[in-house]
Amino acid sequence: MEQMKIRGIEVTCYPDKIKIEKSYIINNKEKIELILESIFERTEEFFVNRKMETFIKEWRYHNRLYKMHIFREKNKNLVLKKEQSNWSKFMCVILGF
């Protein structure tokens, strides 16, 4: 487990997932990408199976659910996994724009 702070956001990296605390604070796609790139520089092996765009879309759909007060407690923090679930892929299509 590795903890870091990137642009004021607490990030914890585990072997199989990355937890981003209070991810709802960052809404801008470019800022999301900058944070993910910073994480990528430190945990490069994590990004082997997925494209950056899938992580961005997943972050954005979590933010949208948070803003709509849907599972707000769960969606205030983002957990990105190495392998994206089918549910997450579906939600990215619906809300990840």
Beta strands, then each sheet from edge to edge (+ up, - down):
strand 1: 2-6
strand 2: 9-13
strand 3: 17-20
strand 4: 78-81
sheet 1: 1+ 2- 3+ 4-
end
